[in-house]
Amino acid sequence: MESSMSENKNRNVSTVRTAPSKTATDIRLLVLDLDGTIVDESNCIRDSVAQAVDLVKRRGVAVAIATGRRYQSSLLAHDLIGSTLPLICHEGGIIRERNTGFTHRHWALAPQVVSQILDHTERLSLDGRLSVHFYVEEDLYVSNLNDASSKFFEGSTVVPIVVSDLRPLLNRATTKVMVLSDDVEVITRLSTHLKNSDSRTRIKDYKSITLLEAFHPTANKRSAVRYLAEEIMALRPKDVMAIGDDFSDIAMLEYAGIGVAMGNAPAAVKSCADWVTTTIEKDGVARAVERWILDDLANPQKDLRR
């Protein structure tokens, strides 16, 4: 059974990262990535995972989401798992309350960096083959809907605002800039130009599209989870368990007292984790919380070296 978001690895117990003995009775905060961790390719959360998360909350462990999604796109999953904590969105770029909309932290790109990105894209773009996306608050502004951009929005409920000239938006707080193209070489050249900029950039493939993302240089899930745990909840890293499947989750897994990689995660992500669970199709999150939180309450001396 699955809970649709539109509506509502075999177990690996080997230690990947050497860590001191920890017990699940230390865990006070469980941080979950969304896509590839609790939300599958059909945009659903499996009932078994939702039930396991509910049991965790009943045991007094708080549950939070840390995702690369926009705030609005994260709300349904946040509500489905019944989290009462602020949402960590845009890969740690924003920490915002669900009920009030209050923003605890916003790591926005500096206007001069955004301007620099526009300068480079204008030099590289030929016949509209580059599409530039600005993520400003909850709005998404795009320079044009080229083939790559149109493909990116296929099946999405997000309605972009097409603005041919993005420069008037430079005085707005931009959380992320994304550049899409069907020309891999152009994106690679842009990445090279931005290496010395005051931003964190990366190239990724999505729906056979090559895109570049740019964030504030210190915006990442580790910084955001640390802020949530230590500044808002007065916890320490040893009190935190985090589960993720992507490269953007590595810093968060390394921060947490117990960092768990999904079975469907790349090898580089698994190598940074304390433990590797099963894939999302095999209820990896449910197995992880059973192993480290629910099971350990009856066996408090279980440690990571087993």
Order of alpha helices (4+ residues) and beta strands (2+ residues): beta-beta-beta-alpha-beta-alpha-beta-beta-beta-alpha-beta-beta-alpha-beta-beta-alpha-beta-beta-alpha-beta-alpha-beta-alpha-beta-alpha
